[in-house]
Amino acid sequence: MPLRRNNPMAGGEPPAIDVSEDDRPAWQVMLWPHRSLSLRGLRIFLTVLGGLFAFFAAMTFLAPTPYEIEWGRHLGVVAIVIGFMGGVFALVWALFLRNYRDARYHERIAIERNMLVIEAFHPRKPVKRWEFRPYWTKVRTRTTRHIENQLLLSSSGRIVAIGAFLTPEERASLAIEIEDALTRFA
């Protein structure tokens, strides 16, 4: 299977191996967080923000000073303003990069070889994997004070919450889809 360049997952790469017909899951779904700002949009945002900060830094430097303030103190104020703006710009940049790195988190739910497999892929942690017997797996949603329609899969005393980054409506829809897949392929 050739590598695709236009992969819809943020930072993810498809597997470079070909999967035989016997190893393909009977049903699967991939979940990943939505990011409304593309990398191109991020570049434009950071360019505009940097331009605005540079403009205000130049205005601070070129601002006329009253005769009572000497030039050395004026440069001290300019250095503080430029340092603050540079720090804010670096912080915004670092937080956006962290946000995009965390967007590579995704979950895979599949029915393969008579097992319901749930895998959670985190960019900085090992893959977490749970396996359930489809026939005994229960799908339910619950609403707590903090989470509406939390999606839970349970079997043999184990409970796994999935799709925490989805909207409540998406979790409810996914619960129906998983229940349908369990009845069709169990």
Backbone as JSON Lines, residues from 0, in Angstrom:
{"i":0,"aa":"M","n":[0.85,-1.16,0.0],"ca":[0.0,0.0,0.0],"c":[0.9,1.24,0.0]}
{"i":1,"aa":"P","n":[0.78,2.1,-0.97],"ca":[1.64,3.27,-1.02],"c":[1.26,4.29,0.05]}
{"i":2,"aa":"L","n":[2.24,5.08,0.47],"ca":[1.98,6.14,1.43],"c":[1.21,7.26,0.76]}
{"i":3,"aa":"R","n":[0.21,7.79,1.46],"ca":[-0.57,8.9,0.94],"c":[-0.04,10.2,1.54]}
{"i":4,"aa":"R","n":[0.04,11.21,0.74],"ca":[0.52,12.5,1.23],"c":[-0.59,13.3,1.89]}
{"i":5,"aa":"N","n":[-1.82,13.18,1.41],"ca":[-2.93,13.95,1.95],"c":[-3.67,13.15,2.99]}
{"i":6,"aa":"N","n":[-3.01,12.83,4.04],"ca":[-3.61,12.05,5.11],"c":[-4.49,12.96,5.95]}
{"i":7,"aa":"P","n":[-5.76,12.59,6.21],"ca":[-6.64,13.47,6.98],"c":[-6.26,13.57,8.44]}
{"i":8,"aa":"M","n":[-5.48,12.64,8.96],"ca":[-5.12,12.69,10.38],"c":[-4.0,13.7,10.59]}
{"i":9,"aa":"A","n":[-4.06,14.4,11.71],"ca":[-3.06,15.43,12.01],"c":[-1.74,14.78,12.37]}
{"i":10,"aa":"G","n":[-0.8,14.79,11.45],"ca":[0.54,14.28,11.74],"c":[0.66,12.78,11.62]}
{"i":11,"aa":"G","n":[-0.43,12.06,11.4],"ca":[-0.37,10.61,11.32],"c":[0.05,10.13,9.94]}
{"i":12,"aa":"E","n":[0.64,8.98,9.87],"ca":[1.02,8.37,8.61],"c":[0.34,7.02,8.5]}
{"i":13,"aa":"P","n":[-0.17,6.67,7.32],"ca":[-0.77,5.35,7.18],"c":[0.31,4.29,7.2]}
{"i":14,"aa":"P","n":[-0.06,3.03,7.51],"ca":[0.95,1.98,7.55],"c":[1.55,1.76,6.17]}
{"i":15,"aa":"A","n":[2.84,1.44,6.14],"ca":[3.55,1.24,4.88],"c":[3.45,-0.2,4.4]}
{"i":16,"aa":"I","n":[2.74,-1.06,5.12],"ca":[2.63,-2.45,4.73],"c":[1.24,-2.72,4.17]}
{"i":17,"aa":"D","n":[1.16,-3.71,3.33],"ca":[-0.11,-4.11,2.77],"c":[-0.74,-5.15,3.68]}
{"i":18,"aa":"V","n":[-2.0,-4.99,3.97],"ca":[-2.7,-5.9,4.86],"c":[-3.45,-6.9,4.01]}
{"i":19,"aa":"S","n":[-3.29,-8.19,4.31],"ca":[-3.97,-9.21,3.53],"c":[-5.47,-9.16,3.82]}
{"i":20,"aa":"E","n":[-6.24,-9.8,2.95],"ca":[-7.7,-9.8,3.08],"c":[-8.14,-10.44,4.39]}
{"i":21,"aa":"D","n":[-7.42,-11.44,4.88],"ca":[-7.79,-12.12,6.12],"c":[-7.55,-11.26,7.36]}
{"i":22,"aa":"D","n":[-6.59,-10.32,7.3],"ca":[-6.25,-9.5,8.47],"c":[-7.04,-8.2,8.54]}
{"i":23,"aa":"R","n":[-7.84,-7.9,7.54],"ca":[-8.62,-6.66,7.57],"c":[-9.77,-6.81,8.55]}
{"i":24,"aa":"P","n":[-10.03,-5.75,9.32],"ca":[-11.13,-5.84,10.28],"c":[-12.48,-5.88,9.57]}
{"i":25,"aa":"A","n":[-13.45,-6.53,10.22],"ca":[-14.8,-6.57,9.67],"c":[-15.44,-5.19,9.73]}
{"i":26,"aa":"W","n":[-15.07,-4.41,10.74],"ca":[-15.59,-3.05,10.92],"c":[-14.57,-2.28,11.73]}
{"i":27,"aa":"Q","n":[-14.39,-1.01,11.39],"ca":[-13.51,-0.16,12.19],"c":[-13.87,1.3,12.0]}
{"i":28,"aa":"V","n":[-13.5,2.08,12.99],"ca":[-13.67,3.52,12.94],"c":[-12.45,4.15,13.61]}
{"i":29,"aa":"M","n":[-11.99,5.25,13.03],"ca":[-10.86,6.02,13.58],"c":[-11.41,7.34,14.1]}
{"i":30,"aa":"L","n":[-11.02,7.7,15.31],"ca":[-11.46,8.95,15.92],"c":[-10.24,9.82,16.21]}
{"i":31,"aa":"W","n":[-10.33,11.09,15.88],"ca":[-9.26,12.02,16.25],"c":[-9.85,13.4,16.49]}
{"i":32,"aa":"P","n":[-9.19,14.21,17.32],"ca":[-9.73,15.54,17.66],"c":[-9.77,16.45,16.44]}
{"i":33,"aa":"H","n":[-10.8,17.27,16.4],"ca":[-10.94,18.25,15.33],"c":[-10.06,19.47,15.64]}
{"i":34,"aa":"R","n":[-9.36,19.93,14.65],"ca":[-8.58,21.17,14.77],"c":[-9.06,22.12,13.69]}
{"i":35,"aa":"S","n":[-9.61,23.24,14.11],"ca":[-10.21,24.17,13.16],"c":[-9.18,25.05,12.45]}
{"i":36,"aa":"L","n":[-7.98,25.15,12.99],"ca":[-6.95,25.99,12.38],"c":[-5.91,25.11,11.7]}
{"i":37,"aa":"S","n":[-5.82,25.23,10.38],"ca":[-4.84,24.43,9.63],"c":[-3.43,24.96,9.88]}
{"i":38,"aa":"L","n":[-2.44,24.2,9.44],"ca":[-1.05,24.67,9.59],"c":[-0.82,25.94,8.79]}
{"i":39,"aa":"R","n":[-1.44,26.05,7.63],"ca":[-1.32,27.28,6.83],"c":[-1.94,28.45,7.58]}
{"i":40,"aa":"G","n":[-3.11,28.23,8.18],"ca":[-3.76,29.27,8.98],"c":[-2.93,29.67,10.18]}
{"i":41,"aa":"L","n":[-2.24,28.68,10.79],"ca":[-1.36,28.99,11.91],"c":[-0.2,29.87,11.46]}
{"i":42,"aa":"R","n":[0.39,29.55,10.32],"ca":[1.49,30.37,9.8],"c":[1.02,31.81,9.55]}
{"i":43,"aa":"I","n":[-0.16,31.95,8.96],"ca":[-0.7,33.29,8.69],"c":[-0.94,34.03,10.01]}
{"i":44,"aa":"F","n":[-1.55,33.35,10.99],"ca":[-1.81,33.97,12.29],"c":[-0.52,34.43,12.96]}
{"i":45,"aa":"L","n":[0.5,33.56,12.98],"ca":[1.76,33.93,13.62],"c":[2.47,35.05,12.87]}
{"i":46,"aa":"T","n":[2.35,35.07,11.55],"ca":[2.95,36.17,10.77],"c":[2.27,37.49,11.09]}
{"i":47,"aa":"V","n":[0.94,37.49,11.14],"ca":[0.21,38.72,11.47],"c":[0.53,39.17,12.9]}
{"i":48,"aa":"L","n":[0.53,38.22,13.84],"ca":[0.84,38.56,15.23],"c":[2.27,39.11,15.34]}
{"i":49,"aa":"G","n":[3.22,38.47,14.69],"ca":[4.6,38.96,14.71],"c":[4.72,40.33,14.08]}
{"i":50,"aa":"G","n":[3.99,40.56,12.99],"ca":[4.0,41.87,12.34],"c":[3.43,42.96,13.25]}
{"i":51,"aa":"L","n":[2.32,42.64,13.92],"ca":[1.74,43.62,14.86],"c":[2.69,43.91,16.01]}
{"i":52,"aa":"F","n":[3.3,42.87,16.56],"ca":[4.25,43.09,17.65],"c":[5.45,43.91,17.17]}
{"i":53,"aa":"A","n":[5.94,43.64,15.97],"ca":[7.07,44.42,15.43],"c":[6.67,45.88,15.23]}
{"i":54,"aa":"F","n":[5.44,46.11,14.74],"ca":[4.96,47.48,14.55],"c":[4.89,48.22,15.88]}
{"i":55,"aa":"F","n":[4.31,47.59,16.9],"ca":[4.2,48.26,18.2],"c":[5.56,48.44,18.86]}
{"i":56,"aa":"A","n":[6.48,47.51,18.64],"ca":[7.83,47.68,19.16],"c":[8.52,48.86,18.49]}
{"i":57,"aa":"A","n":[8.33,49.0,17.17],"ca":[8.92,50.13,16.45],"c":[8.3,51.45,16.91]}
{"i":58,"aa":"M","n":[6.98,51.44,17.13],"ca":[6.32,52.67,17.6],"c":[6.82,53.05,18.99]}
{"i":59,"aa":"T","n":[7.07,52.04,19.85],"ca":[7.6,52.33,21.18],"c":[8.99,52.93,21.08]}
{"i":60,"aa":"F","n":[9.8,52.39,20.17],"ca":[11.16,52.89,20.01],"c":[11.17,54.3,19.43]}
{"i":61,"aa":"L","n":[10.28,54.54,18.46],"ca":[10.27,55.83,17.77],"c":[9.41,56.89,18.46]}
{"i":62,"aa":"A","n":[8.72,56.51,19.52],"ca":[7.84,57.46,20.21],"c":[8.66,58.62,20.75]}
{"i":63,"aa":"P","n":[8.14,59.84,20.59],"ca":[8.89,60.99,21.12],"c":[8.91,60.94,22.65]}
{"i":64,"aa":"T","n":[10.03,61.29,23.19],"ca":[10.17,61.27,24.64],"c":[10.18,62.7,25.15]}
{"i":65,"aa":"P","n":[9.57,62.92,26.31],"ca":[9.66,64.26,26.9],"c":[11.13,64.55,27.25]}
{"i":66,"aa":"Y","n":[11.47,65.78,27.3],"ca":[12.85,66.17,27.53],"c":[13.34,65.75,28.91]}
{"i":67,"aa":"E","n":[12.4,65.52,29.84],"ca":[12.82,65.14,31.18],"c":[13.36,63.72,31.24]}
{"i":68,"aa":"I","n":[12.9,62.85,30.31],"ca":[13.36,61.46,30.31],"c":[14.6,61.37,29.43]}
{"i":69,"aa":"E","n":[15.64,60.83,29.99],"ca":[16.86,60.71,29.2],"c":[16.79,59.48,28.29]}
{"i":70,"aa":"W","n":[17.65,59.47,27.31],"ca":[17.63,58.43,26.27],"c":[17.85,57.03,26.84]}
{"i":71,"aa":"G","n":[18.68,56.86,27.82],"ca":[18.95,55.55,28.41],"c":[17.71,54.95,29.05]}
{"i":72,"aa":"R","n":[16.94,55.76,29.74],"ca":[15.7,55.25,30.33],"c":[14.69,54.87,29.26]}
{"i":73,"aa":"H","n":[14.65,55.66,28.2],"ca":[13.74,55.35,27.08],"c":[14.09,53.98,26.48]}
{"i":74,"aa":"L","n":[15.38,53.72,26.3],"ca":[15.79,52.42,25.76],"c":[15.46,51.29,26.73]}
{"i":75,"aa":"G","n":[15.51,51.56,28.02],"ca":[15.12,50.55,29.0],"c":[13.65,50.19,28.88]}
{"i":76,"aa":"V","n":[12.8,51.22,28.7],"ca":[11.37,50.97,28.51],"c":[11.14,50.21,27.22]}
{"i":77,"aa":"V","n":[11.83,50.58,26.16],"ca":[11.71,49.89,24.87],"c":[12.13,48.43,25.02]}
{"i":78,"aa":"A","n":[13.21,48.17,25.74],"ca":[13.67,46.79,25.94],"c":[12.65,45.98,26.7]}
{"i":79,"aa":"I","n":[12.01,46.57,27.7],"ca":[10.98,45.86,28.46],"c":[9.79,45.54,27.56]}
{"i":80,"aa":"V","n":[9.35,46.51,26.76],"ca":[8.2,46.28,25.87],"c":[8.53,45.21,24.83]}
{"i":81,"aa":"I","n":[9.69,45.3,24.22],"ca":[10.08,44.3,23.21],"c":[10.26,42.93,23.85]}
{"i":82,"aa":"G","n":[10.84,42.88,25.02],"ca":[10.99,41.6,25.71],"c":[9.65,40.97,26.05]}
{"i":83,"aa":"F","n":[8.71,41.79,26.52],"ca":[7.38,41.28,26.84],"c":[6.69,40.75,25.58]}
{"i":84,"aa":"M","n":[6.73,41.52,24.5],"ca":[6.09,41.09,23.25],"c":[6.75,39.83,22.7]}
{"i":85,"aa":"G","n":[8.06,39.77,22.78],"ca":[8.76,38.57,22.31],"c":[8.4,37.35,23.15]}
{"i":86,"aa":"G","n":[8.28,37.55,24.46],"ca":[7.88,36.45,25.33],"c":[6.46,35.97,25.04]}
{"i":87,"aa":"V","n":[5.55,36.9,24.81],"ca":[4.17,36.53,24.48],"c":[4.14,35.78,23.15]}
{"i":88,"aa":"F","n":[4.89,36.27,22.16],"ca":[4.92,35.61,20.86],"c":[5.49,34.2,20.99]}
{"i":89,"aa":"A","n":[6.57,34.03,21.74],"ca":[7.17,32.7,21.92],"c":[6.2,31.78,22.66]}
{"i":90,"aa":"L","n":[5.48,32.29,23.65],"ca":[4.52,31.48,24.38],"c":[3.36,31.04,23.48]}
{"i":91,"aa":"V","n":[2.82,31.95,22.68],"ca":[1.74,31.6,21.76],"c":[2.21,30.54,20.77]}
{"i":92,"aa":"W","n":[3.4,30.72,20.22],"ca":[3.96,29.77,19.27],"c":[4.12,28.39,19.92]}
{"i":93,"aa":"A","n":[4.7,28.36,21.11],"ca":[4.92,27.08,21.79],"c":[3.6,26.39,22.12]}
{"i":94,"aa":"L","n":[2.6,27.14,22.55],"ca":[1.3,26.54,22.88],"c":[0.6,25.99,21.64]}
{"i":95,"aa":"F","n":[0.69,26.69,20.53],"ca":[0.1,26.17,19.3],"c":[0.83,24.91,18.83]}
{"i":96,"aa":"L","n":[2.15,24.89,18.93],"ca":[2.89,23.69,18.54],"c":[2.52,22.51,19.44]}
{"i":97,"aa":"R","n":[2.35,22.76,20.72],"ca":[1.92,21.7,21.65],"c":[0.53,21.21,21.28]}
{"i":98,"aa":"N","n":[-0.35,22.15,20.93],"ca":[-1.71,21.8,20.54],"c":[-1.7,20.9,19.29]}
{"i":99,"aa":"Y","n":[-0.88,21.23,18.3],"ca":[-0.81,20.42,17.09],"c":[-0.16,19.06,17.37]}
{"i":100,"aa":"R","n":[0.79,19.01,18.26],"ca":[1.41,17.72,18.62],"c":[0.37,16.84,19.33]}
{"i":101,"aa":"D","n":[-0.4,17.43,20.22],"ca":[-1.44,16.67,20.92],"c":[-2.57,16.25,19.98]}
{"i":102,"aa":"A","n":[-2.74,16.94,18.87],"ca":[-3.79,16.58,17.91],"c":[-3.49,15.28,17.2]}
{"i":103,"aa":"R","n":[-2.29,14.77,17.32],"ca":[-1.97,13.48,16.71],"c":[-2.55,12.32,17.51]}
{"i":104,"aa":"Y","n":[-3.11,12.6,18.69],"ca":[-3.78,11.57,19.47],"c":[-4.98,11.08,18.67]}
{"i":105,"aa":"H","n":[-5.17,9.78,18.61],"ca":[-6.36,9.24,17.96],"c":[-6.69,7.88,18.55]}
{"i":106,"aa":"E","n":[-7.9,7.47,18.3],"ca":[-8.39,6.19,18.8],"c":[-8.91,5.36,17.63]}
{"i":107,"aa":"R","n":[-8.7,4.06,17.74],"ca":[-9.17,3.13,16.72],"c":[-10.05,2.09,17.42]}
{"i":108,"aa":"I","n":[-11.25,1.91,16.89],"ca":[-12.16,0.89,17.4],"c":[-12.44,-0.03,16.21]}
{"i":109,"aa":"A","n":[-12.22,-1.35,16.41],"ca":[-12.38,-2.29,15.3],"c":[-12.89,-3.62,15.81]}
{"i":110,"aa":"I","n":[-13.57,-4.32,14.91],"ca":[-13.95,-5.71,15.17],"c":[-13.11,-6.55,14.23]}
{"i":111,"aa":"E","n":[-12.23,-7.34,14.81],"ca":[-11.33,-8.18,14.03],"c":[-11.13,-9.51,14.75]}
{"i":112,"aa":"R","n":[-11.19,-10.58,13.99],"ca":[-11.0,-11.94,14.52],"c":[-11.87,-12.19,15.75]}
{"i":113,"aa":"N","n":[-13.14,-11.86,15.66],"ca":[-14.1,-12.07,16.75],"c":[-13.71,-11.37,18.05]}
{"i":114,"aa":"M","n":[-13.04,-10.24,17.93],"ca":[-12.67,-9.42,19.09],"c":[-12.98,-7.96,18.77]}
{"i":115,"aa":"L","n":[-13.48,-7.25,19.77],"ca":[-13.62,-5.81,19.67],"c":[-12.33,-5.23,20.21]}
{"i":116,"aa":"V","n":[-11.58,-4.52,19.37],"ca":[-10.27,-3.98,19.75],"c":[-10.37,-2.47,19.83]}
{"i":117,"aa":"I","n":[-9.91,-1.91,20.93],"ca":[-9.85,-0.46,21.12],"c":[-8.39,-0.11,21.32]}
{"i":118,"aa":"E","n":[-7.88,0.8,20.51],"ca":[-6.49,1.25,20.63],"c":[-6.46,2.76,20.74]}
{"i":119,"aa":"A","n":[-5.67,3.26,21.68],"ca":[-5.5,4.69,21.88],"c":[-4.04,5.02,21.57]}
{"i":120,"aa":"F","n":[-3.83,5.87,20.56],"ca":[-2.49,6.25,20.11],"c":[-2.2,7.66,20.6]}
{"i":121,"aa":"H","n":[-1.2,7.8,21.44],"ca":[-0.77,9.11,21.95],"c":[0.62,9.38,21.39]}
{"i":122,"aa":"P","n":[0.9,10.62,20.96],"ca":[2.2,10.88,20.32],"c":[3.41,10.67,21.21]}
{"i":123,"aa":"R","n":[3.23,10.74,22.55],"ca":[4.39,10.6,23.44],"c":[4.29,9.44,24.4]}
{"i":124,"aa":"K","n":[3.3,8.58,24.21],"ca":[3.11,7.45,25.12],"c":[2.94,6.17,24.32]}
{"i":125,"aa":"P","n":[3.17,5.02,24.95],"ca":[2.93,3.77,24.24],"c":[1.44,3.58,23.92]}
{"i":126,"aa":"V","n":[1.17,2.79,22.92],"ca":[-0.21,2.51,22.51],"c":[-0.92,1.74,23.61]}
{"i":127,"aa":"K","n":[-2.14,2.18,23.95],"ca":[-2.97,1.44,24.89],"c":[-3.95,0.6,24.08]}
{"i":128,"aa":"R","n":[-4.12,-0.66,24.49],"ca":[-4.97,-1.56,23.73],"c":[-5.86,-2.35,24.69]}
{"i":129,"aa":"W","n":[-7.15,-2.42,24.33],"ca":[-8.12,-3.21,25.08],"c":[-8.81,-4.15,24.1]}
{"i":130,"aa":"E","n":[-9.08,-5.37,24.54],"ca":[-9.79,-6.34,23.71],"c":[-10.99,-6.86,24.5]}
{"i":131,"aa":"F","n":[-12.13,-6.89,23.83],"ca":[-13.37,-7.38,24.41],"c":[-13.99,-8.41,23.47]}
{"i":132,"aa":"R","n":[-14.71,-9.35,24.02],"ca":[-15.52,-10.27,23.23],"c":[-16.76,-9.49,22.78]}
{"i":133,"aa":"P","n":[-17.0,-9.38,21.48],"ca":[-18.12,-8.54,21.01],"c":[-19.48,-8.95,21.57]}
{"i":134,"aa":"Y","n":[-19.71,-10.23,21.72],"ca":[-21.02,-10.67,22.18],"c":[-21.33,-10.19,23.6]}
{"i":135,"aa":"W","n":[-20.31,-10.08,24.44],"ca":[-20.5,-9.7,25.83],"c":[-20.29,-8.21,26.08]}
{"i":136,"aa":"T","n":[-19.94,-7.47,25.08],"ca":[-19.64,-6.05,25.26],"c":[-20.91,-5.22,25.32]}
{"i":137,"aa":"K","n":[-20.98,-4.37,26.3],"ca":[-22.11,-3.45,26.47],"c":[-21.66,-2.04,26.1]}
{"i":138,"aa":"V","n":[-22.5,-1.36,25.35],"ca":[-22.24,0.02,24.95],"c":[-23.27,0.89,25.67]}
{"i":139,"aa":"R","n":[-22.79,1.92,26.36],"ca":[-23.73,2.81,27.02],"c":[-23.15,4.22,27.08]}
{"i":140,"aa":"T","n":[-24.05,5.16,27.24],"ca":[-23.65,6.54,27.47],"c":[-24.21,6.96,28.82]}
{"i":141,"aa":"R","n":[-23.5,7.85,29.47],"ca":[-23.97,8.39,30.74],"c":[-23.63,9.87,30.79]}
{"i":142,"aa":"T","n":[-24.41,10.59,31.54],"ca":[-24.19,12.02,31.71],"c":[-23.85,12.28,33.17]}
{"i":143,"aa":"T","n":[-22.72,12.95,33.38],"ca":[-22.3,13.33,34.72],"c":[-22.34,14.85,34.82]}
{"i":144,"aa":"R","n":[-21.9,15.37,35.94],"ca":[-21.87,16.83,36.08],"c":[-20.94,17.48,35.07]}
{"i":145,"aa":"H","n":[-19.88,16.75,34.67],"ca":[-18.86,17.35,33.83],"c":[-18.93,16.91,32.37]}
{"i":146,"aa":"I","n":[-19.51,15.73,32.12],"ca":[-19.49,15.18,30.76],"c":[-20.9,14.77,30.36]}
{"i":147,"aa":"E","n":[-21.32,15.25,29.2],"ca":[-22.61,14.85,28.65],"c":[-22.4,13.73,27.65]}
{"i":148,"aa":"N","n":[-23.16,12.68,27.76],"ca":[-23.08,11.52,26.85],"c":[-21.69,10.89,26.83]}
{"i":149,"aa":"Q","n":[-21.12,10.64,27.97],"ca":[-19.83,9.94,28.01],"c":[-20.04,8.54,27.46]}
{"i":150,"aa":"L","n":[-19.21,8.13,26.49],"ca":[-19.36,6.84,25.81],"c":[-18.49,5.8,26.51]}
{"i":151,"aa":"L","n":[-19.14,4.73,26.99],"ca":[-18.44,3.69,27.74],"c":[-18.67,2.34,27.08]}
{"i":152,"aa":"L","n":[-17.6,1.55,26.98],"ca":[-17.68,0.16,26.54],"c":[-17.27,-0.69,27.72]}
{"i":153,"aa":"S","n":[-18.05,-1.73,28.03],"ca":[-17.72,-2.55,29.19],"c":[-17.92,-4.02,28.86]}
{"i":154,"aa":"S","n":[-17.09,-4.84,29.5],"ca":[-17.18,-6.29,29.38],"c":[-16.29,-6.9,30.45]}
{"i":155,"aa":"S","n":[-16.78,-7.97,31.08],"ca":[-16.01,-8.72,32.08],"c":[-15.45,-7.82,33.18]}
{"i":156,"aa":"G","n":[-16.2,-6.84,33.61],"ca":[-15.77,-5.97,34.69],"c":[-14.83,-4.85,34.28]}
{"i":157,"aa":"R","n":[-14.44,-4.8,33.03],"ca":[-13.58,-3.71,32.55],"c":[-14.43,-2.68,31.84]}
{"i":158,"aa":"I","n":[-14.12,-1.4,32.07],"ca":[-14.85,-0.3,31.44],"c":[-13.83,0.62,30.78]}
{"i":159,"aa":"V","n":[-14.1,0.98,29.52],"ca":[-13.22,1.89,28.78],"c":[-14.07,3.04,28.25]}
{"i":160,"aa":"A","n":[-13.67,4.27,28.54],"ca":[-14.31,5.46,28.0],"c":[-13.6,5.83,26.71]}
{"i":161,"aa":"I","n":[-14.36,6.06,25.66],"ca":[-13.76,6.43,24.37],"c":[-14.38,7.72,23.85]}
{"i":162,"aa":"G","n":[-13.67,8.36,22.94],"ca":[-14.17,9.54,22.27],"c":[-14.41,10.73,23.17]}
{"i":163,"aa":"A","n":[-13.57,10.92,24.18],"ca":[-13.75,12.04,25.11],"c":[-13.67,13.39,24.4]}
{"i":164,"aa":"F","n":[-12.97,13.46,23.29],"ca":[-12.79,14.72,22.57],"c":[-13.92,15.0,21.59]}
{"i":165,"aa":"L","n":[-14.86,14.07,21.44],"ca":[-16.0,14.27,20.54],"c":[-17.08,15.1,21.22]}
{"i":166,"aa":"T","n":[-17.96,15.67,20.41],"ca":[-19.09,16.4,20.97],"c":[-20.1,15.4,21.53]}
{"i":167,"aa":"P","n":[-20.98,15.82,22.42],"ca":[-21.98,14.88,22.96],"c":[-22.84,14.23,21.87]}
{"i":168,"aa":"E","n":[-23.18,14.98,20.84],"ca":[-23.98,14.43,19.75],"c":[-23.19,13.37,18.98]}
{"i":169,"aa":"E","n":[-21.9,13.62,18.76],"ca":[-21.06,12.64,18.05],"c":[-20.88,11.37,18.88]}
{"i":170,"aa":"R","n":[-20.75,11.51,20.2],"ca":[-20.64,10.33,21.05],"c":[-21.92,9.49,21.03]}
{"i":171,"aa":"A","n":[-23.07,10.15,21.05],"ca":[-24.34,9.42,20.99],"c":[-24.48,8.7,19.65]}
{"i":172,"aa":"S","n":[-24.11,9.35,18.58],"ca":[-24.16,8.73,17.26],"c":[-23.18,7.56,17.16]}
{"i":173,"aa":"L","n":[-21.99,7.73,17.71],"ca":[-21.0,6.66,17.69],"c":[-21.46,5.46,18.51]}
{"i":174,"aa":"A","n":[-22.14,5.7,19.61],"ca":[-22.66,4.6,20.43],"c":[-23.63,3.75,19.61]}
{"i":175,"aa":"I","n":[-24.5,4.4,18.86],"ca":[-25.45,3.67,18.01],"c":[-24.7,2.89,16.93]}
{"i":176,"aa":"E","n":[-23.7,3.51,16.32],"ca":[-22.92,2.84,15.28],"c":[-22.17,1.62,15.83]}
{"i":177,"aa":"I","n":[-21.6,1.74,17.01],"ca":[-20.88,0.6,17.61],"c":[-21.85,-0.52,17.96]}
{"i":178,"aa":"E","n":[-23.0,-0.17,18.53],"ca":[-24.0,-1.19,18.85],"c":[-24.45,-1.93,17.59]}
{"i":179,"aa":"D","n":[-24.66,-1.19,16.51],"ca":[-25.04,-1.8,15.24],"c":[-23.95,-2.74,14.73]}
{"i":180,"aa":"A","n":[-22.71,-2.31,14.82],"ca":[-21.59,-3.15,14.36],"c":[-21.46,-4.4,15.22]}
{"i":181,"aa":"L","n":[-21.69,-4.27,16.52],"ca":[-21.61,-5.43,17.41],"c":[-22.69,-6.45,17.08]}
{"i":182,"aa":"T","n":[-23.89,-5.98,16.75],"ca":[-24.96,-6.94,16.4],"c":[-24.72,-7.57,15.03]}
{"i":183,"aa":"R","n":[-24.13,-6.84,14.1],"ca":[-23.87,-7.39,12.77],"c":[-22.69,-8.35,12.74]}
{"i":184,"aa":"F","n":[-21.63,-8.06,13.5],"ca":[-20.39,-8.84,13.36],"c":[-20.05,-9.7,14.57]}
{"i":185,"aa":"A","n":[-20.88,-9.72,15.61],"ca":[-20.58,-10.53,16.79],"c":[-20.94,-11.98,16.55]}
